[in-house]
Amino acid sequence: MTFEAVRKFFERDRFAQFVGLELVDASPGRALVRLAVRDHHRNGVGLVHGAVLFTLADFAFAVASNSHGRTALGINVSMAYHQAARDGHLLAEAMEIHRNDTLATYRVDIRDDAGSLIATFLGTAYRKREPRPGSAEL
């Protein structure tokens, strides 16, 4: 799928829009998603809420795992938080680690403006057999 096709498909993700996620780039097995930190992303102590970081990583995972033209659904994920995120922008980069006909595994690194590693997400997706309507397997 082309970047434009992936972008158009994920425009329907209303939660990602609500949170403020911006799809920067996508290619087969990869995705880059940015978030501008706003006050409503903060927890009670003023740091970026862990759920916001998880949402950012999960969206990048969704884009990367669905970028081959087949519906992919997360079946197992884990996340490690390495340091607090405070201000600026956060960038989530999803990379395909392994893919076969039914399962695919992705790593997502979240970094801040300085390039510091904020969190790491690991996800496995189940790949449905039939292609999404209007898409082609790459």
N, CA, C and O atoms as a GROMACS GRO file, in nm:
protein
  552
    1MET      N    1   0.084  -0.119   0.000
    1MET     CA    2   0.000   0.000   0.000
    1MET      C    3   0.088   0.124   0.000
    1MET      O    4   0.195   0.125   0.061
    2THR      N    5   0.044   0.226  -0.067
    2THR     CA    6   0.117   0.352  -0.068
    2THR      C    7   0.093   0.426   0.064
    2THR      O    8  -0.002   0.397   0.136
    3PHE      N    9   0.180   0.522   0.093
    3PHE     CA   10   0.161   0.604   0.212
    3PHE      C   11   0.025   0.671   0.209
    3PHE      O   12  -0.044   0.676   0.311
    4GLU      N   13  -0.014   0.722   0.094
    4GLU     CA   14  -0.143   0.791   0.084
    4GLU      C   15  -0.259   0.696   0.115
    4GLU      O   16  -0.355   0.736   0.180
    5ALA      N   17  -0.251   0.572   0.068
    5ALA     CA   18  -0.357   0.475   0.096
    5ALA      C   19  -0.363   0.441   0.245
    5ALA      O   20  -0.471   0.430   0.302
    6VAL      N   21  -0.247   0.426   0.307
    6VAL     CA   22  -0.242   0.398   0.451
    6VAL      C   23  -0.296   0.516   0.529
    6VAL      O   24  -0.376   0.499   0.622
    7ARG      N   25  -0.253   0.637   0.492
    7ARG     CA   26  -0.301   0.758   0.560
    7ARG      C   27  -0.453   0.770   0.551
    7ARG      O   28  -0.520   0.799   0.650
    8LYS      N   29  -0.505   0.747   0.433
    8LYS     CA   30  -0.649   0.758   0.413
    8LYS      C   31  -0.725   0.654   0.497
    8LYS      O   32  -0.828   0.685   0.556
    9PHE      N   33  -0.674   0.531   0.501
    9PHE     CA   34  -0.738   0.426   0.580
    9PHE      C   35  -0.742   0.466   0.728
    9PHE      O   36  -0.845   0.448   0.794
   10PHE      N   37  -0.631   0.518   0.781
   10PHE     CA   38  -0.623   0.548   0.923
   10PHE      C   39  -0.685   0.682   0.961
   10PHE      O   40  -0.694   0.714   1.079
   11GLU      N   41  -0.730   0.760   0.863
   11GLU     CA   42  -0.807   0.881   0.895
   11GLU      C   43  -0.936   0.844   0.967
   11GLU      O   44  -0.993   0.928   1.037
   12ARG      N   45  -0.982   0.722   0.953
   12ARG     CA   46  -1.105   0.676   1.018
   12ARG      C   47  -1.084   0.645   1.166
   12ARG      O   48  -1.181   0.620   1.238
   13ASP      N   49  -0.960   0.646   1.213
   13ASP     CA   50  -0.932   0.617   1.354
   13ASP      C   51  -0.962   0.743   1.435
   13ASP      O   52  -0.876   0.830   1.452
   14ARG      N   53  -1.083   0.752   1.484
   14ARG     CA   54  -1.128   0.873   1.555
   14ARG      C   55  -1.053   0.894   1.687
   14ARG      O   56  -1.030   1.009   1.726
   15PHE      N   57  -1.016   0.786   1.755
   15PHE     CA   58  -0.944   0.803   1.881
   15PHE      C   59  -0.806   0.864   1.857
   15PHE      O   60  -0.763   0.951   1.932
   16ALA      N   61  -0.738   0.819   1.754
   16ALA     CA   62  -0.606   0.875   1.721
   16ALA      C   63  -0.619   1.024   1.690
   16ALA      O   64  -0.534   1.104   1.732
   17GLN      N   65  -0.723   1.062   1.619
   17GLN     CA   66  -0.747   1.203   1.590
   17GLN      C   67  -0.774   1.280   1.718
   17GLN      O   68  -0.722   1.390   1.738
   18PHE      N   69  -0.856   1.223   1.806
   18PHE     CA   70  -0.892   1.288   1.931
   18PHE      C   71  -0.768   1.314   2.018
   18PHE      O   72  -0.756   1.420   2.079
   19VAL      N   73  -0.678   1.217   2.022
   19VAL     CA   74  -0.556   1.230   2.103
   19VAL      C   75  -0.459   1.330   2.040
   19VAL      O   76  -0.382   1.394   2.111
   20GLY      N   77  -0.463   1.344   1.908
   20GLY     CA   78  -0.373   1.437   1.840
   20GLY      C   79  -0.257   1.369   1.769
   20GLY      O   80  -0.153   1.432   1.748
   21LEU      N   81  -0.272   1.243   1.732
   21LEU     CA   82  -0.164   1.170   1.666
   21LEU      C   83  -0.156   1.208   1.520
   21LEU      O   84  -0.259   1.223   1.453
   22GLU      N   85  -0.035   1.224   1.470
   22GLU     CA   86  -0.011   1.263   1.332
   22GLU      C   87   0.073   1.154   1.264
   22GLU      O   88   0.186   1.127   1.307
   23LEU      N   89   0.019   1.094   1.160
   23LEU     CA   90   0.093   0.995   1.083
   23LEU      C   91   0.190   1.070   0.992
   23LEU      O   92   0.149   1.143   0.902
   24VAL      N   93   0.319   1.052   1.017
   24VAL     CA   94   0.424   1.124   0.944
   24VAL      C   95   0.468   1.044   0.821
   24VAL      O   96   0.488   1.101   0.714
   25ASP      N   97   0.483   0.913   0.838
   25ASP     CA   98   0.530   0.830   0.728
   25ASP      C   99   0.488   0.686   0.753
   25ASP      O  100   0.468   0.645   0.867
   26ALA      N  101   0.475   0.612   0.644
   26ALA     CA  102   0.445   0.469   0.653
   26ALA      C  103   0.493   0.403   0.526
   26ALA      O  104   0.484   0.460   0.417
   27SER      N  105   0.542   0.282   0.541
   27SER     CA  106   0.582   0.198   0.430
   27SER      C  107   0.561   0.055   0.476
   27SER      O  108   0.534   0.033   0.594
   28PRO      N  109   0.572  -0.043   0.389
   28PRO     CA  110   0.546  -0.180   0.433
   28PRO      C  111   0.627  -0.219   0.557
   28PRO      O  112   0.750  -0.221   0.555
   29GLY      N  113   0.554  -0.248   0.666
   29GLY     CA  114   0.617  -0.291   0.790
   29GLY      C  115   0.674  -0.181   0.876
   29GLY      O  116   0.741  -0.210   0.976
   30ARG      N  117   0.650  -0.056   0.841
   30ARG     CA  118   0.707   0.056   0.917
   30ARG      C  119   0.604   0.168   0.931
   30ARG      O  120   0.512   0.181   0.850
   31ALA      N  121   0.622   0.248   1.036
   31ALA     CA  122   0.537   0.366   1.056
   31ALA      C  123   0.610   0.465   1.144
   31ALA      O  124   0.690   0.428   1.230
   32LEU      N  125   0.581   0.591   1.122
   32LEU     CA  126   0.634   0.700   1.202
   32LEU      C  127   0.518   0.790   1.239
   32LEU      O  128   0.449   0.843   1.152
   33VAL      N  129   0.497   0.807   1.371
   33VAL     CA  130   0.382   0.883   1.422
   33VAL      C  131   0.434   0.986   1.522
   33VAL      O  132   0.519   0.956   1.605
   34ARG      N  133   0.381   1.108   1.513
   34ARG     CA  134   0.424   1.218   1.599
   34ARG      C  135   0.307   1.265   1.686
   34ARG      O  136   0.191   1.260   1.646
   35LEU      N  137   0.342   1.311   1.805
   35LEU     CA  138   0.245   1.372   1.897
   35LEU      C  139   0.305   1.499   1.954
   35LEU      O  140   0.415   1.497   2.009
   36ALA      N  141   0.233   1.609   1.942
   36ALA     CA  142   0.270   1.734   2.008
   36ALA      C  143   0.209   1.729   2.148
   36ALA      O  144   0.087   1.722   2.162
   37VAL      N  145   0.292   1.733   2.250
   37VAL     CA  146   0.244   1.723   2.388
   37VAL      C  147   0.164   1.848   2.424
   37VAL      O  148   0.210   1.961   2.406
   38ARG      N  149   0.044   1.826   2.475
   38ARG     CA  150  -0.046   1.932   2.520
   38ARG      C  151  -0.081   1.909   2.666
   38ARG      O  152  -0.055   1.802   2.720
   39ASP      N  153  -0.140   2.009   2.730
   39ASP     CA  154  -0.174   1.997   2.871
   39ASP      C  155  -0.266   1.879   2.900
   39ASP      O  156  -0.253   1.815   3.004
   40HIS      N  157  -0.359   1.850   2.810
   40HIS     CA  158  -0.453   1.740   2.836
   40HIS      C  159  -0.388   1.602   2.824
   40HIS      O  160  -0.454   1.501   2.850
   41HIS      N  161  -0.259   1.595   2.786
   41HIS     CA  162  -0.186   1.468   2.782
   41HIS      C  163  -0.116   1.437   2.914
   41HIS      O  164  -0.055   1.332   2.929
   42ARG      N  165  -0.125   1.529   3.010
   42ARG     CA  166  -0.049   1.515   3.135
   42ARG      C  167  -0.126   1.440   3.244
   42ARG      O  168  -0.249   1.445   3.251
   43ASN      N  169  -0.049   1.372   3.328
   43ASN     CA  170  -0.108   1.304   3.444
   43ASN      C  171  -0.107   1.401   3.564
   43ASN      O  172  -0.078   1.519   3.548
   44GLY      N  173  -0.139   1.351   3.682
   44GLY     CA  174  -0.151   1.434   3.801
   44GLY      C  175  -0.023   1.500   3.847
   44GLY      O  176  -0.028   1.598   3.920
   45VAL      N  177   0.094   1.449   3.806
   45VAL     CA  178   0.220   1.510   3.846
   45VAL      C  179   0.283   1.591   3.733
   45VAL      O  180   0.398   1.634   3.743
   46GLY      N  181   0.207   1.612   3.625
   46GLY     CA  182   0.252   1.700   3.518
   46GLY      C  183   0.332   1.634   3.407
   46GLY      O  184   0.378   1.703   3.316
   47LEU      N  185   0.349   1.503   3.413
   47LEU     CA  186   0.422   1.432   3.308
   47LEU      C  187   0.323   1.376   3.206
   47LEU      O  188   0.204   1.367   3.233
   48VAL      N  189   0.374   1.338   3.089
   48VAL     CA  190   0.287   1.276   2.989
   48VAL      C  191   0.235   1.145   3.047
   48VAL      O  192   0.312   1.061   3.094
   49HIS      N  193   0.104   1.129   3.043
   49HIS     CA  194   0.037   1.011   3.099
   49HIS      C  195   0.083   0.884   3.026
   49HIS      O  196   0.099   0.885   2.904
   50GLY      N  197   0.104   0.778   3.100
   50GLY     CA  198   0.144   0.650   3.041
   50GLY      C  199   0.046   0.600   2.936
   50GLY      O  200   0.087   0.537   2.839
   51ALA      N  201  -0.081   0.626   2.956
   51ALA     CA  202  -0.182   0.582   2.858
   51ALA      C  203  -0.165   0.656   2.726
   51ALA      O  204  -0.196   0.601   2.620
   52VAL      N  205  -0.119   0.779   2.730
   52VAL     CA  206  -0.094   0.855   2.608
   52VAL      C  207   0.024   0.793   2.533
   52VAL      O  208   0.020   0.776   2.411
   53LEU      N  209   0.129   0.758   2.606
   53LEU     CA  210   0.245   0.693   2.544
   53LEU      C  211   0.205   0.559   2.484
   53LEU      O  212   0.248   0.524   2.374
   54PHE      N  213   0.123   0.483   2.555
   54PHE     CA  214   0.076   0.355   2.504
   54PHE      C  215  -0.006   0.376   2.376
   54PHE      O  216   0.011   0.302   2.279
   55THR      N  217  -0.094   0.474   2.376
   55THR     CA  218  -0.177   0.502   2.259
   55THR      C  219  -0.090   0.539   2.139
   55THR      O  220  -0.117   0.494   2.028
   56LEU      N  221   0.011   0.620   2.161
   56LEU     CA  222   0.103   0.659   2.054
   56LEU      C  223   0.171   0.536   1.995
   56LEU      O  224   0.176   0.519   1.873
   57ALA      N  225   0.224   0.450   2.080
   57ALA     CA  226   0.293   0.328   2.034
   57ALA      C  227   0.196   0.233   1.965
   57ALA      O  228   0.228   0.176   1.861
   58ASP      N  229   0.078   0.216   2.022
   58ASP     CA  230  -0.020   0.124   1.968
   58ASP      C  231  -0.067   0.168   1.829
   58ASP      O  232  -0.090   0.084   1.742
   59PHE      N  233  -0.082   0.297   1.808
   59PHE     CA  234  -0.123   0.346   1.677
   59PHE      C  235  -0.013   0.321   1.574
   59PHE      O  236  -0.042   0.278   1.462
   60ALA      N  237   0.113   0.346   1.610
   60ALA     CA  238   0.224   0.318   1.518
   60ALA      C  239   0.228   0.168   1.484
   60ALA      O  240   0.251   0.131   1.368
   61PHE      N  241   0.207   0.084   1.583
   61PHE     CA  242   0.199  -0.062   1.564
   61PHE      C  243   0.085  -0.096   1.468
   61PHE      O  244   0.104  -0.177   1.377
   62ALA      N  245  -0.030  -0.036   1.486
   62ALA     CA  246  -0.146  -0.063   1.400
   62ALA      C  247  -0.116  -0.025   1.255
   62ALA      O  248  -0.148  -0.101   1.163
   63VAL      N  249  -0.056   0.090   1.235
   63VAL     CA  250  -0.025   0.135   1.100
   63VAL      C  251   0.075   0.040   1.035
   63VAL      O  252   0.054  -0.006   0.923
   64ALA      N  253   0.184   0.010   1.104
   64ALA     CA  254   0.287  -0.078   1.047
   64ALA      C  255   0.233  -0.217   1.017
   64ALA      O  256   0.262  -0.274   0.912
   65SER      N  257   0.155  -0.272   1.108
   65SER     CA  258   0.106  -0.409   1.090
   65SER      C  259  -0.003  -0.418   0.983
   65SER      O  260  -0.023  -0.525   0.926
   66ASN      N  261  -0.072  -0.310   0.955
   66ASN     CA  262  -0.176  -0.309   0.851
   66ASN      C  263  -0.125  -0.255   0.717
   66ASN      O  264  -0.203  -0.242   0.623
   67SER      N  265   0.002  -0.225   0.708
   67SER     CA  266   0.057  -0.161   0.589
   67SER      C  267   0.079  -0.257   0.471
   67SER      O  268   0.117  -0.213   0.362
   68HIS      N  269   0.056  -0.384   0.493
   68HIS     CA  270   0.075  -0.483   0.386
   68HIS      C  271  -0.054  -0.512   0.309
   68HIS      O  272  -0.055  -0.596   0.219
   69GLY      N  273  -0.163  -0.443   0.344
   69GLY     CA  274  -0.287  -0.460   0.271
   69GLY      C  275  -0.381  -0.564   0.328
   69GLY      O  276  -0.490  -0.585   0.274
   70ARG      N  277  -0.342  -0.629   0.437
   70ARG     CA  278  -0.430  -0.724   0.504
   70ARG      C  279  -0.461  -0.672   0.642
   70ARG      O  280  -0.378  -0.607   0.706
   71THR      N  281  -0.581  -0.701   0.689
   71THR     CA  282  -0.619  -0.658   0.824
   71THR      C  283  -0.533  -0.733   0.925
   71THR      O  284  -0.523  -0.855   0.921
   72ALA      N  285  -0.472  -0.658   1.016
   72ALA     CA  286  -0.389  -0.715   1.123
   72ALA      C  287  -0.443  -0.662   1.255
   72ALA      O  288  -0.467  -0.542   1.270
   73LEU      N  289  -0.460  -0.752   1.350
   73LEU     CA  290  -0.516  -0.716   1.481
   73LEU      C  291  -0.419  -0.758   1.591
   73LEU      O  292  -0.369  -0.870   1.591
   74GLY      N  293  -0.393  -0.666   1.685
   74GLY     CA  294  -0.303  -0.696   1.795
   74GLY      C  295  -0.356  -0.809   1.882
   74GLY      O  296  -0.473  -0.809   1.919
   75ILE      N  297  -0.268  -0.905   1.913
   75ILE     CA  298  -0.308  -1.015   2.002
   75ILE      C  299  -0.222  -1.021   2.128
   75ILE      O  300  -0.260  -1.088   2.225
   76ASN      N  301  -0.109  -0.954   2.129
   76ASN     CA  302  -0.025  -0.950   2.248
   76ASN      C  303   0.068  -0.830   2.239
   76ASN      O  304   0.134  -0.809   2.137
   77VAL      N  305   0.073  -0.750   2.346
   77VAL     CA  306   0.162  -0.634   2.349
   77VAL      C  307   0.222  -0.620   2.488
   77VAL      O  308   0.167  -0.666   2.587
   78SER      N  309   0.336  -0.554   2.491
   78SER     CA  310   0.397  -0.517   2.619
   78SER      C  311   0.468  -0.384   2.598
   78SER      O  312   0.505  -0.348   2.486
   79MET      N  313   0.486  -0.311   2.707
   79MET     CA  314   0.550  -0.180   2.697
   79MET      C  315   0.638  -0.158   2.817
   79MET      O  316   0.600  -0.186   2.931
   80ALA      N  317   0.757  -0.106   2.791
   80ALA     CA  318   0.850  -0.067   2.896
   80ALA      C  319   0.867   0.084   2.890
   80ALA      O  320   0.896   0.140   2.784
   81TYR      N  321   0.849   0.150   3.004
   81TYR     CA  322   0.865   0.295   3.015
   81TYR      C  323   1.005   0.320   3.072
   81TYR      O  324   1.035   0.278   3.184
   82HIS      N  325   1.090   0.389   2.996
   82HIS     CA  326   1.229   0.408   3.036
   82HIS      C  327   1.254   0.538   3.110
   82HIS      O  328   1.333   0.543   3.204
   83GLN      N  329   1.185   0.644   3.068
   83GLN     CA  330   1.197   0.772   3.138
   83GLN      C  331   1.073   0.856   3.109
   83GLN      O  332   0.997   0.828   3.016
   84ALA      N  333   1.055   0.957   3.190
   84ALA     CA  334   0.936   1.042   3.178
   84ALA      C  335   0.944   1.130   3.054
   84ALA      O  336   1.051   1.174   3.013
   85ALA      N  337   0.827   1.155   2.996
   85ALA     CA  338   0.815   1.251   2.886
   85ALA      C  339   0.748   1.376   2.942
   85ALA      O  340   0.655   1.366   3.022
   86ARG      N  341   0.795   1.493   2.900
   86ARG     CA  342   0.745   1.616   2.960
   86ARG      C  343   0.682   1.712   2.859
   86ARG      O  344   0.564   1.744   2.869
   87ASP      N  345   0.761   1.758   2.763
   87ASP     CA  346   0.717   1.864   2.673
   87ASP      C  347   0.760   1.836   2.530
   87ASP      O  348   0.829   1.737   2.503
   88GLY      N  349   0.720   1.922   2.440
   88GLY     CA  350   0.765   1.913   2.302
   88GLY      C  351   0.688   1.812   2.221
   88GLY      O  352   0.566   1.801   2.231
   89HIS      N  353   0.762   1.739   2.141
   89HIS     CA  354   0.702   1.637   2.054
   89HIS      C  355   0.756   1.500   2.090
   89HIS      O  356   0.869   1.486   2.137
   90LEU      N  357   0.674   1.401   2.067
   90LEU     CA  358   0.716   1.262   2.082
   90LEU      C  359   0.702   1.195   1.946
   90LEU      O  360   0.607   1.222   1.872
   91LEU      N  361   0.797   1.109   1.914
   91LEU     CA  362   0.797   1.041   1.786
   91LEU      C  363   0.802   0.890   1.810
   91LEU      O  364   0.892   0.841   1.878
   92ALA      N  365   0.705   0.818   1.754
   92ALA     CA  366   0.701   0.672   1.766
   92ALA      C  367   0.739   0.613   1.632
   92ALA      O  368   0.679   0.644   1.529
   93GLU      N  369   0.840   0.526   1.634
   93GLU     CA  370   0.884   0.458   1.512
   93GLU      C  371   0.859   0.309   1.527
   93GLU      O  372   0.917   0.244   1.614
   94ALA      N  373   0.772   0.255   1.441
   94ALA     CA  374   0.741   0.112   1.442
   94ALA      C  375   0.822   0.043   1.334
   94ALA      O  376   0.832   0.092   1.221
   95MET      N  377   0.880  -0.072   1.370
   95MET     CA  378   0.962  -0.149   1.277
   95MET      C  379   0.920  -0.296   1.283
   95MET      O  380   0.905  -0.353   1.391
   96GLU      N  381   0.901  -0.354   1.168
   96GLU     CA  382   0.865  -0.495   1.162
   96GLU      C  383   0.987  -0.580   1.195
   96GLU      O  384   1.094  -0.563   1.136
   97ILE      N  385   0.970  -0.672   1.289
   97ILE     CA  386   1.078  -0.761   1.328
   97ILE      C  387   1.066  -0.895   1.255
   97ILE      O  388   1.166  -0.952   1.211
   98HIS      N  389   0.943  -0.944   1.244
   98HIS     CA  390   0.919  -1.073   1.180
   98HIS      C  391   0.776  -1.076   1.128
   98HIS      O  392   0.684  -1.021   1.190
   99ARG      N  393   0.757  -1.140   1.013
   99ARG     CA  394   0.622  -1.155   0.958
   99ARG      C  395   0.614  -1.284   0.881
   99ARG      O  396   0.702  -1.316   0.800
  100ASN      N  397   0.508  -1.360   0.906
  100ASN     CA  398   0.477  -1.474   0.822
  100ASN      C  399   0.331  -1.461   0.779
  100ASN      O  400   0.274  -1.353   0.788
  101ASP      N  401   0.271  -1.568   0.732
  101ASP     CA  402   0.137  -1.558   0.677
  101ASP      C  403   0.031  -1.525   0.781
  101ASP      O  404  -0.072  -1.465   0.747
  102THR      N  405   0.053  -1.563   0.907
  102THR     CA  406  -0.052  -1.541   1.009
  102THR      C  407  -0.013  -1.448   1.123
  102THR      O  408  -0.101  -1.388   1.184
  103LEU      N  409   0.114  -1.433   1.153
  103LEU     CA  410   0.158  -1.350   1.266
  103LEU      C  411   0.268  -1.255   1.224
  103LEU      O  412   0.346  -1.284   1.133
  104ALA      N  413   0.274  -1.142   1.290
  104ALA     CA  414   0.381  -1.045   1.266
  104ALA      C  415   0.415  -0.977   1.398
  104ALA      O  416   0.327  -0.950   1.480
  105THR      N  417   0.543  -0.949   1.418
  105THR     CA  418   0.590  -0.886   1.541
  105THR      C  419   0.658  -0.753   1.508
  105THR      O  420   0.731  -0.741   1.410
  106TYR      N  421   0.630  -0.654   1.593
  106TYR     CA  422   0.679  -0.518   1.571
  106TYR      C  423   0.738  -0.461   1.699
  106TYR      O  424   0.691  -0.490   1.809
  107ARG      N  425   0.840  -0.380   1.682
  107ARG     CA  426   0.897  -0.303   1.792
  107ARG      C  427   0.868  -0.157   1.763
  107ARG      O  428   0.883  -0.111   1.650
  108VAL      N  429   0.826  -0.084   1.867
  108VAL     CA  430   0.800   0.059   1.853
  108VAL      C  431   0.885   0.131   1.957
  108VAL      O  432   0.874   0.104   2.077
  109ASP      N  433   0.969   0.223   1.911
  109ASP     CA  434   1.047   0.308   2.001
  109ASP      C  435   0.985   0.447   2.002
  109ASP      O  436   0.955   0.504   1.897
  110ILE      N  437   0.966   0.500   2.122
  110ILE     CA  438   0.918   0.638   2.137
  110ILE      C  439   1.034   0.722   2.186
  110ILE      O  440   1.100   0.689   2.284
  111ARG      N  441   1.059   0.832   2.115
  111ARG     CA  442   1.168   0.923   2.150
  111ARG      C  443   1.115   1.065   2.163
  111ARG      O  444   1.014   1.101   2.102
  112ASP      N  445   1.186   1.145   2.244
  112ASP     CA  446   1.149   1.286   2.258
  112ASP      C  447   1.228   1.370   2.158
  112ASP      O  448   1.302   1.316   2.076
  113ASP      N  449   1.212   1.504   2.165
  113ASP     CA  450   1.280   1.594   2.073
  113ASP      C  451   1.432   1.581   2.077
  113ASP      O  452   1.498   1.604   1.976
  114ALA      N  453   1.486   1.544   2.192
  114ALA     CA  454   1.631   1.530   2.206
  114ALA      C  455   1.681   1.395   2.157
  114ALA      O  456   1.801   1.370   2.154
  115GLY      N  457   1.588   1.306   2.118
  115GLY     CA  458   1.626   1.173   2.072
  115GLY      C  459   1.638   1.071   2.184
  115GLY      O  460   1.677   0.957   2.161
  116SER      N  461   1.603   1.112   2.307
  116SER     CA  462   1.610   1.018   2.420
  116SER      C  463   1.499   0.915   2.409
  116SER      O  464   1.386   0.946   2.372
  117LEU      N  465   1.534   0.791   2.440
  117LEU     CA  466   1.437   0.682   2.436
  117LEU      C  467   1.346   0.691   2.557
  117LEU      O  468   1.391   0.680   2.671
  118ILE      N  469   1.218   0.712   2.533
  118ILE     CA  470   1.118   0.728   2.638
  118ILE      C  471   1.053   0.594   2.673
  118ILE      O  472   1.035   0.563   2.790
  119ALA      N  473   1.018   0.517   2.571
  119ALA     CA  474   0.950   0.390   2.595
  119ALA      C  475   0.972   0.296   2.477
  119ALA      O  476   1.001   0.340   2.366
  120THR      N  477   0.957   0.167   2.504
  120THR     CA  478   0.967   0.064   2.402
  120THR      C  479   0.845  -0.025   2.411
  120THR      O  480   0.807  -0.070   2.519
  121PHE      N  481   0.784  -0.051   2.297
  121PHE     CA  482   0.661  -0.130   2.285
  121PHE      C  483   0.693  -0.248   2.195
  121PHE      O  484   0.760  -0.232   2.093
  122LEU      N  485   0.645  -0.365   2.232
  122LEU     CA  486   0.660  -0.485   2.149
  122LEU      C  487   0.522  -0.543   2.127
  122LEU      O  488   0.449  -0.568   2.224
  123GLY      N  489   0.484  -0.565   2.003
  123GLY     CA  490   0.350  -0.614   1.974
  123GLY      C  491   0.349  -0.724   1.869
  123GLY      O  492   0.429  -0.724   1.775
  124THR      N  493   0.257  -0.818   1.887
  124THR     CA  494   0.234  -0.924   1.790
  124THR      C  495   0.093  -0.907   1.734
  124THR      O  496  -0.002  -0.884   1.809
  125ALA      N  497   0.081  -0.918   1.604
  125ALA     CA  498  -0.048  -0.903   1.537
  125ALA      C  499  -0.085  -1.032   1.465
  125ALA      O  500   0.001  -1.101   1.410
  126TYR      N  501  -0.214  -1.063   1.468
  126TYR     CA  502  -0.269  -1.171   1.388
  126TYR      C  503  -0.308  -1.112   1.254
  126TYR      O  504  -0.378  -1.011   1.248
  127ARG      N  505  -0.263  -1.174   1.147
  127ARG     CA  506  -0.290  -1.126   1.011
  127ARG      C  507  -0.404  -1.208   0.951
  127ARG      O  508  -0.388  -1.328   0.927
  128LYS      N  509  -0.516  -1.145   0.927
  128LYS     CA  510  -0.628  -1.214   0.864
  128LYS      C  511  -0.590  -1.253   0.722
  128LYS      O  512  -0.509  -1.186   0.657
  129ARG      N  513  -0.648  -1.360   0.674
  129ARG     CA  514  -0.608  -1.413   0.543
  129ARG      C  515  -0.653  -1.327   0.426
  129ARG      O  516  -0.579  -1.308   0.330
  130GLU      N  517  -0.774  -1.275   0.434
  130GLU     CA  518  -0.826  -1.200   0.320
  130GLU      C  519  -0.772  -1.056   0.320
  130GLU      O  520  -0.758  -0.995   0.426
  131PRO      N  521  -0.743  -1.005   0.200
  131PRO     CA  522  -0.699  -0.865   0.194
  131PRO      C  523  -0.813  -0.770   0.228
  131PRO      O  524  -0.930  -0.802   0.209
  132ARG      N  525  -0.776  -0.653   0.279
  132ARG     CA  526  -0.878  -0.551   0.301
  132ARG      C  527  -0.934  -0.511   0.167
  132ARG      O  528  -0.860  -0.501   0.069
  133PRO      N  529  -1.065  -0.487   0.159
  133PRO     CA  530  -1.123  -0.443   0.031
  133PRO      C  531  -1.052  -0.317  -0.020
  133PRO      O  532  -1.031  -0.222   0.055
  134GLY      N  533  -1.017  -0.320  -0.148
  134GLY     CA  534  -0.954  -0.204  -0.209
  134GLY      C  535  -0.805  -0.194  -0.186
  134GLY      O  536  -0.744  -0.094  -0.224
  135SER      N  537  -0.743  -0.296  -0.125
  135SER     CA  538  -0.599  -0.290  -0.103
  135SER      C  539  -0.532  -0.409  -0.171
  135SER      O  540  -0.599  -0.506  -0.206
  136ALA      N  541  -0.403  -0.400  -0.188
  136ALA     CA  542  -0.327  -0.508  -0.250
  136ALA      C  543  -0.211  -0.545  -0.160
  136ALA      O  544  -0.148  -0.458  -0.100
  137GLU      N  545  -0.183  -0.672  -0.150
  137GLU     CA  546  -0.068  -0.723  -0.073
  137GLU      C  547   0.060  -0.673  -0.138
  137GLU      O  548   0.077  -0.684  -0.260
  138LEU      N  549   0.152  -0.619  -0.057
  138LEU     CA  550   0.280  -0.573  -0.112
  138LEU      C  551   0.383  -0.682  -0.098
  138LEU      O  552   0.498  -0.664  -0.138
   0.00000   0.00000   0.00000
